[in-house]
Amino acid sequence: MASRSKTPSKNAPKSPAQTLAQSFRLPNGVLVPNRLAKSAMSEALGTLDNRPTERLERLYARWADGGIGLCITGNVMIDRRALGEPGNVVVEDESDLPALRRWAAAGTRRGGQLWMQINHPGKQSPRGLNRETVSPSAIPFRSDMAAFFATPRELGDDEILDLIRRYGNTARIARKAGFTGVQIHGAHGYLVSQFLSPHHNRRSDRWGGSPENRRRFVLEVLAEMRRQVGKDFPIGIKLNSADFQRGGFTEDESLDAIRALAEAGIDLVEISGGTYEAPAMTGIERKASTVAREAYFMEFAEKVRAAVKLPLMLTGGFRSLAGMAQALDSGAIDFIGLGRLLAVEPDLPSRLLRGEDPREEIKPISTGIGMVDRMALMEVAWYTRQLRRMGEGRNPRPRESGLQSFAIGMIENGWNTFRTRRLRAS
Ligand SMILES: Cc1cc2nc3c(=O)[nH]c(=O)nc-3n(C[C@H](O)[C@H](O)[C@H](O)COP(=O)(O)O)c2cc1C
């Protein structure tokens, strides 16, 4: 009779927790300790003049202690003249290096990866926050959003080249400060995404007119970052599967963009989708069957896997241990991207790795106010408040009233927009 070994054989099926606990080595040699990744969530915890704070250190230490393998920061801006929200951190020179170093040290203190998400909002910036907004073309917002977002000014060629250098410069400073990688925000309708979209980009020069020309901006951003950070430093990108907007960026174009990025040496692609005008990233307007199956953009991830050899992360809708393990076991993706769950359960990775399910459910948070709900403004305000609580050393409050926190969030945001403007005027 064969004796039973106590150590499981290499080919024994893995438990869901074991599947999530496997480390992953990126092609450049960087080791990520497990398959759980925190997707970017804008913290709005910078100072009024957009510098990093102790609140960010507390928040990222909390996520590091929670066992996350790959932690991606909320979007950090490359240009002081172009904020997405009041309280964004801006990195355009080395003046905040000591504070950035403390932030990086807090987020890496358990040996996980900490990547800085780097962004420029382009036209997606609320009216009144910046002196003006810019974009590849001067295309107005949907008519029901035009009161909140101004029609942008078209960027000149010199300005485009300056922005490309800025993406590279911010990445270089992130590396110098101790972040272990960077991520280009190429999704959700911000500047990179505006360049890629035939709806937002109507240019007829080398930056628009054909899919190849519309891709030029993101490829130049990647090349400039690579030039400034060197070849072994991870550079990832978050990209839309599609914009879900008539005349927008399609799945076919997204696949072509991913092929081009892979050839140009991107280290990791995170798949998401949607824009402010069609916010598919949080599950709004996704089919009920898609939401029930957890991962909103899984079908597209499968297409990418079949077409391109590249590490893949998928974000949007993951809610259970079994759902996450199945997605990894299917072989379609390498990392599970988590947003909202980590805003209410910062220690969730440790729980999942012990084989436990999340404690909290992510329910849609709605106000009943049409435009507010369509733009997922309420969601963002509510979750941002949870991040702020953790930044202040408190626990998140998963049962907090939606409408109340939305109202407080809007008042704070409006007040901070006003104060940010005054500060800049002085
Ligand atoms: C409060 C909040 C802020 C967000 N900020 C960003 C951001 O700065 N950059 C980004 O790429 N995505 C951002 N997102 C989107 C998330 O990264 C993620 O794509 C989305 O929440 C879906 O994942 P989930 O279903 O796990 O929450 C944000 C989401 C929330 C709720």
The ligand as an SDF file (V2000), in Angstrom:
LIG
                    3D

 31 33  0  0  0  0  0  0  0  0999 V2000
  -12.7320   56.6160   -4.2250 C   0  0  0  0  0  0  0  0  0  0  0  0
  -12.1980   56.0460   -5.5100 C   0  0  0  0  0  0  0  0  0  0  0  0
  -11.1170   56.6710   -6.1180 C   0  0  0  0  0  0  0  0  0  0  0  0
  -10.5700   56.1390   -7.2970 C   0  0  0  0  0  0  0  0  0  0  0  0
   -9.4580   56.7380   -7.8260 N   0  0  0  0  0  0  0  0  0  0  0  0
   -8.8220   56.1530   -8.8750 C   0  0  0  0  0  0  0  0  0  0  0  0
   -7.5680   56.6490   -9.3330 C   0  0  0  0  0  0  0  0  0  0  0  0
   -6.9930   57.6080   -8.8090 O   0  0  0  0  0  0  0  0  0  0  0  0
   -7.0000   56.0150  -10.3870 N   0  0  0  0  0  0  0  0  0  0  0  0
   -7.5690   54.9130  -10.9840 C   0  0  0  0  0  0  0  0  0  0  0  0
   -6.9880   54.3600  -11.9140 O   0  0  0  0  0  0  0  0  0  0  0  0
   -8.7400   54.4190  -10.5580 N   0  0  0  0  0  0  0  0  0  0  0  0
   -9.3800   54.9870   -9.5150 C   0  0  0  0  0  0  0  0  0  0  0  0
  -10.5370   54.4300   -9.0340 N   0  0  0  0  0  0  0  0  0  0  0  0
  -11.0800   53.1990   -9.6590 C   0  0  0  0  0  0  0  0  0  0  0  0
  -10.5580   51.9460   -8.9560 C   0  0  0  0  0  0  0  0  0  0  0  0
   -9.1530   51.8110   -9.1170 O   0  0  0  0  0  0  0  0  0  0  0  0
  -11.2070   50.6600   -9.5270 C   0  0  0  0  0  0  0  0  0  0  0  0
  -10.9210   50.6050  -10.9150 O   0  0  0  0  0  0  0  0  0  0  0  0
  -12.7130   50.6210   -9.3050 C   0  0  0  0  0  0  0  0  0  0  0  0
  -13.0340   51.0140   -7.9860 O   0  0  0  0  0  0  0  0  0  0  0  0
  -13.2790   49.2090   -9.5710 C   0  0  0  0  0  0  0  0  0  0  0  0
  -12.7230   48.2430   -8.7240 O   0  0  0  0  0  0  0  0  0  0  0  0
  -13.5510   47.6550   -7.4450 P   0  0  0  0  0  0  0  0  0  0  0  0
  -14.8100   47.0510   -8.0120 O   0  0  0  0  0  0  0  0  0  0  0  0
  -12.6420   46.6400   -6.8290 O   0  0  0  0  0  0  0  0  0  0  0  0
  -13.8410   48.8050   -6.5630 O   0  0  0  0  0  0  0  0  0  0  0  0
  -11.1280   54.9650   -7.8860 C   0  0  0  0  0  0  0  0  0  0  0  0
  -12.2340   54.3480   -7.2730 C   0  0  0  0  0  0  0  0  0  0  0  0
  -12.7660   54.8670   -6.1010 C   0  0  0  0  0  0  0  0  0  0  0  0
  -13.9320   54.1640   -5.4480 C   0  0  0  0  0  0  0  0  0  0  0  0
  1  2  1  0
  2  3  1  0
  2 30  2  0
  3  4  2  0
  4  5  1  0
  4 28  1  0
  5  6  2  0
  6  7  1  0
  6 13  1  0
  7  8  2  0
  7  9  1  0
  9 10  1  0
 10 11  2  0
 10 12  1  0
 12 13  2  0
 13 14  1  0
 14 15  1  0
 14 28  1  0
 15 16  1  0
 16 17  1  0
 16 18  1  0
 18 19  1  0
 18 20  1  0
 20 21  1  0
 20 22  1  0
 22 23  1  0
 23 24  1  0
 24 25  2  0
 24 26  1  0
 24 27  1  0
 28 29  2  0
 29 30  1  0
 30 31  1  0
M  END
$$$$
